């Protein structure tokens, strides 16, 4: 696995992570890489995919919180 320095280079926003992940996929599909190079790219891709998933989970939680607040406020308006 990559060292902490490599992991710390992972972007903090979804768009940059996804863009890097797409680049890795294209590179794995279109170039003649050694097994070691392919494995390193695959490992980096897994790190990026997990970061994307984490970001999406956080956003999903936030959207649910907002939706719940709206539903709660809307229900209270109906009661009054």
VOPAGU-2260 file (C-alpha; in pm, 1 decimal, decimal comma):
REM VOPAGU-2260
SITE   aa  ch    i         X         Y         Z
SITE  UNK   A    0       0,0       0,0       0,0
SITE  UNK   A    1     107,8     356,6     -58,3
SITE  UNK   A    2     257,4     551,2     224,9
SITE  UNK   A    3      70,1     824,1     410,3
SITE  UNK   A    4     230,5    1089,6     188,9
SITE  UNK   A    5      67,2     937,2    -120,3
SITE  UNK   A    6    -269,0     913,6      54,3
SITE  UNK   A    7    -242,2    1275,3     169,5
SITE  UNK   A    8    -215,1    1376,5    -198,7
SITE  UNK   A    9    -573,7    1258,8    -245,9
SITE  UNK   A   10    -793,7    1557,1    -333,4
SITE  UNK   A   11   -1051,8    1663,0     -78,1
SITE  UNK   A   12   -1331,7    1729,0    -325,7
SITE  UNK   A   13   -1537,5    1484,5    -526,2
SITE  UNK   A   14   -1478,3    1642,1    -866,9
SITE  UNK   A   15   -1098,6    1626,4    -844,6
SITE  UNK   A   16   -1103,4    1271,9    -705,5
SITE  UNK   A   17   -1337,8    1155,9    -979,2
SITE  UNK   A   18   -1133,6    1326,9   -1250,5
SITE  UNK   A   19    -817,6    1154,7   -1129,1
SITE  UNK   A   20   -1001,2     822,9   -1110,6
SITE  UNK   A   21   -1122,2     861,7   -1469,9
SITE  UNK   A   22    -766,0     936,9   -1580,8
SITE  UNK   A   23    -640,3     621,3   -1411,6
SITE  UNK   A   24    -910,9     410,8   -1577,1
SITE  UNK   A   25    -820,9     552,1   -1919,9
SITE  UNK   A   26    -452,7     488,4   -1856,8
SITE  UNK   A   27    -513,7     130,6   -1743,7
SITE  UNK   A   28    -730,7      66,8   -2050,5
SITE  UNK   A   29    -513,9     229,5   -2314,1
SITE  UNK   A   30    -146,5     187,8   -2228,1
SITE  UNK   A   31      96,8     -96,2   -2215,2
SITE  UNK   A   32     195,8     -94,1   -1852,6
SITE  UNK   A   33     403,3    -335,5   -1656,0
SITE  UNK   A   34     227,7    -546,3   -1398,3
SITE  UNK   A   35     383,9    -334,0   -1124,4
SITE  UNK   A   36     272,1      -7,6   -1286,9
SITE  UNK   A   37     -79,4    -143,3   -1335,7
SITE  UNK   A   38     -94,2    -256,4    -974,8
SITE  UNK   A   39      21,3      82,2    -847,5
SITE  UNK   A   40    -235,9     261,6   -1062,1
SITE  UNK   A   41    -506,1      20,5    -949,2
SITE  UNK   A   42    -413,5      84,4    -585,6
SITE  UNK   A   43    -431,2     460,0    -639,7
SITE  UNK   A   44    -767,0     412,3    -809,5
SITE  UNK   A   45    -901,8     219,4    -511,7
SITE  UNK   A   46    -790,6     498,4    -277,4
SITE  UNK   A   47    -964,2     757,1    -497,4
SITE  UNK   A   48   -1279,6     545,3    -531,1
SITE  UNK   A   49   -1300,6     507,6    -153,2
SITE  UNK   A   50   -1255,2     882,8    -111,7
SITE  UNK   A   51   -1533,5     947,5    -365,7
SITE  UNK   A   52   -1757,8     704,4    -181,5
SITE  UNK   A   53   -1681,6     873,2     149,9
SITE  UNK   A   54   -1761,8    1216,8       8,9
SITE  UNK   A   55   -2087,6    1089,8    -142,5
SITE  UNK   A   56   -2187,9     931,8     189,9
SITE  UNK   A   57   -2123,8    1262,6     368,4
SITE  UNK   A   58   -2329,4    1450,6     110,3
SITE  UNK   A   59   -2608,6    1194,1     132,6
SITE  UNK   A   60   -2617,1    1235,5     510,2
SITE  UNK   A   61   -2627,9    1613,5     474,3
SITE  UNK   A   62   -2908,5    1599,6     216,1
SITE  UNK   A   63   -3107,5    1368,8     444,2
SITE  UNK   A   64   -3058,4    1610,5     736,5
SITE  UNK   A   65   -3179,5    1902,2     524,3
SITE  UNK   A   66   -3474,4    1702,1     397,5
SITE  UNK   A   67   -3566,1    1593,7     750,6
SITE  UNK   A   68   -3551,3    1955,1     873,0
SITE  UNK   A   69   -3773,0    2067,9     585,6
SITE  UNK   A   70   -4020,9    1787,6     649,9
SITE  UNK   A   71   -4024,9    1866,1    1020,7
SITE  UNK   A   72   -4077,2    2237,7     958,9
SITE  UNK   A   73   -4344,2    2170,0     698,8
SITE  UNK   A   74   -4527,3    1931,5     934,8
SITE  UNK   A   75   -4518,9    2192,0    1214,6
SITE  UNK   A   76   -4669,8    2449,2     974,5
SITE  UNK   A   77   -4956,6    2212,8     903,9
SITE  UNK   A   78   -5019,5    2161,8    1274,3
SITE  UNK   A   79   -5038,9    2534,5    1346,8
